[in-house]
Amino acid sequence: MSDNSLFEPYALGSVTLSNRIVMAPLTRNRAGAGFVPGDITAEYYAQRASAGLIISEATQISQQGQGYQDTPGIYTDAQIEGWRKVTTAVHEKGGRIFLQLWHVGRISHVDLQPNGGPPVAPSAIRAETKTFVNNGFVDVSEPRALELYELAGIVNDFRQAAANAIKAGFDGVEVHGANGYLLEQFAKDGSNVRTDAYGGSVENRTRMLLEVTAAVIEEIGAERTGVRISPVSPANGISCSDPQAQFDYIVDQLNALGIAYIHVVEGATGGPRDVAPFDYGSLRRRFSKTYIANNGYNLDLATSHLADDNADLIAFGRPFIGNPDLVARLQSGAPLAPFDPATIYGGGAAGYTDYAPYSPASGK
Ligand SMILES: Cc1cc2nc3c(=O)[nH]c(=O)nc-3n(C[C@H](O)[C@H](O)[C@H](O)COP(=O)(O)O)c2cc1C
């Protein structure tokens, strides 16, 4: 048994978490017709409710915001009802759950867009990456640059989605500002060459993320709002020439807005933590509330980062796929089960809800 602070309760905004382990958002492409999460999704999250906090898979705020097949939405009544089953199931198990709000921007495909149109982006620059559509990985489609007059509508879609999330029973929302999606496409200069108030300077590139965050706060309150960022991650073909200046500024502004947490993907998402030099301590010092650290953590790294006060909470992604009882396994020192790469994206129960808790008898 371990007596380390990873397993101690923690007050996040107005909710108390039973431990400092967060389930990171994991897209699993199993929504039903109308992009509604089904009963199986409620079962999947309930199995993982011993996490101090679950952050849901990324969930599109509009059809335009969708970039992969069978991902869930939060913009129709049916989607709200589907999510209500999820939040009820998690709460019945004593868990807490935030919804991750997502607009993919240029990481999409014409087959997923309204009327088969091009995906939208800050600038008409295609990403060198693939999306998952029609049951296979294909190049993303050529995007078009958003007109200035369209931006307020997207901000409003985030605002409405946050309201819908609370209606569906979520404890809060996480604005997805990471991993090469729309809000990061604005923030990083490799994908933003606009010459209006939303491009150019660090301040201008940050404007969209801050307007969205302010709208969400206005709707549901700062204590129920978090933001995910990935300062140096090249995920989804993105680049930034000045990440330290850009993200120091972003975090200063998010701190001023008073949000409950920042969720920082340290390094390349799902890859090396040291992909590029970056001072995460600078973000930690600039932000007075909760710092959630993610990327490549195991028990030892999580324990030492909490002990050194580098973070308040540690988010684990991939380990939660094959280990619904990850918290108990980490606490008891049980081995972690691997997951099957073939069943990550899409399908049914196989590789989704059929991973068993640890069994001392079998040693697995
Ligand atoms: C299958 C899979 C799906 C993911 N989906 C999301 C997502 O929906 N939103 C997000 O912000 N990150 C997503 N990520 C990134 C994870 O949240 C996390 O940052 C990454 O796996 C690194 O953490 P880990 O080393 O603990 O796995 C995904 C990662 C994987 C492996």
The ligand as a MOL file (V3000), in Angstrom:
LIG
                    3D

  0  0  0     0  0            999 V3000
M  V30 BEGIN CTAB
M  V30 COUNTS 31 33 0 0 0
M  V30 BEGIN ATOM
M  V30 1 C -7.0760 6.6910 -27.8140 0
M  V30 2 C -6.7600 8.1050 -27.4030 0
M  V30 3 C -7.7410 9.0750 -27.5070 0
M  V30 4 C -7.4900 10.3950 -27.0940 0
M  V30 5 N -8.4950 11.3210 -27.1410 0
M  V30 6 C -8.2920 12.5690 -26.6370 0
M  V30 7 C -9.3610 13.5020 -26.5770 0
M  V30 8 O -10.5050 13.2090 -26.9240 0
M  V30 9 N -9.0810 14.7470 -26.0950 0
M  V30 10 C -7.8160 15.1030 -25.6680 0
M  V30 11 O -7.6090 16.2350 -25.2360 0
M  V30 12 N -6.8030 14.2130 -25.7050 0
M  V30 13 C -7.0150 12.9620 -26.1610 0
M  V30 14 N -5.9870 12.0420 -26.1330 0
M  V30 15 C -4.7150 12.3860 -25.4550 0
M  V30 16 C -4.7710 11.8900 -24.0070 0
M  V30 17 O -5.7390 12.5950 -23.2540 0
M  V30 18 C -3.4160 12.0650 -23.3130 0
M  V30 19 O -3.0310 13.4040 -23.4080 0
M  V30 20 C -2.3270 11.1880 -23.8940 0
M  V30 21 O -2.7630 9.8410 -24.0440 0
M  V30 22 C -1.0680 11.2190 -23.0180 0
M  V30 23 O -1.3560 10.7400 -21.7150 0
M  V30 24 P -0.9200 9.2690 -21.2530 0
M  V30 25 O 0.5690 9.1790 -21.4570 0
M  V30 26 O -1.3110 9.1510 -19.8120 0
M  V30 27 O -1.6530 8.3010 -22.1410 0
M  V30 28 C -6.2140 10.7400 -26.5810 0
M  V30 29 C -5.2200 9.7530 -26.5050 0
M  V30 30 C -5.4860 8.4570 -26.8970 0
M  V30 31 C -4.4020 7.4020 -26.7470 0
M  V30 END ATOM
M  V30 BEGIN BOND
M  V30 1 1 1 2
M  V30 2 1 2 3
M  V30 3 2 2 30
M  V30 4 2 3 4
M  V30 5 1 4 5
M  V30 6 1 4 28
M  V30 7 2 5 6
M  V30 8 1 6 7
M  V30 9 1 6 13
M  V30 10 2 7 8
M  V30 11 1 7 9
M  V30 12 1 9 10
M  V30 13 2 10 11
M  V30 14 1 10 12
M  V30 15 2 12 13
M  V30 16 1 13 14
M  V30 17 1 14 15
M  V30 18 1 14 28
M  V30 19 1 15 16
M  V30 20 1 16 17
M  V30 21 1 16 18
M  V30 22 1 18 19
M  V30 23 1 18 20
M  V30 24 1 20 21
M  V30 25 1 20 22
M  V30 26 1 22 23
M  V30 27 1 23 24
M  V30 28 2 24 25
M  V30 29 1 24 26
M  V30 30 1 24 27
M  V30 31 2 28 29
M  V30 32 1 29 30
M  V30 33 1 30 31
M  V30 END BOND
M  V30 END CTAB
M  END
